[in-house]
Amino acid sequence: MKDRKETIDFIVTTTNGTRWGATGASFAQVRREFFGKHFGSGMEIESITRGKLFTDEESEQLRKEKIEESIR
């Protein structure tokens, strides 16, 4: 398996319009892993595009909020 440094951010959009952030080395890997995690849930992939679901600043803010919630 490739190093984490060699991965790319992807946005997976399902047929019902839900967007998911995923990381992988290729479109094929993201597709395989998405179905591995969500198999049997009835979700179908509409598209996979390169890109981040959140900006770096938004991701950092979400990380901080998660830490604050876990401390409470």
C-alpha positions, -999 to +999 in steps of 0.1 A: +000+000+000+012+035-008+024+059+019-001+083+033+019+111+018+011+098-017-027+100-012-051+125-028-083+140-014-115+131-032-152+140-029-176+111-033-212+121-042-239+095-038-271+093-060-291+109-032-268+140-032-248+133+000-211+143-003-184+123+015-147+132+019-123+103+010-086+099+007-068+074-015-041+069-041-066+066-070-102+068-080-104+030-081-091+027-045-116+053-032-144+035-050-133+001-035-129+015+000-162+034-001-181+003-009-162-016+017-173+008+044-208+014+032-216-020+017-252-031+022-264+004+030-281+009-004-258+038-014-247+042-049-219+064-061-229+091-086-195+107-090-160+109-076-140+141-081-106+153-068-108+179-041-114+185-004-148+185+012-136+212+036-109+239+034-078+235+056-091+262+079-125+244+082-109+211+089-088+226+116-118+242+132-137+209+131-107+192+147-106+217+175-144+214+182-141+176+183-113+179+209-133+203+230-164+180+229-143+150+239-129+168+269-164+177+283 
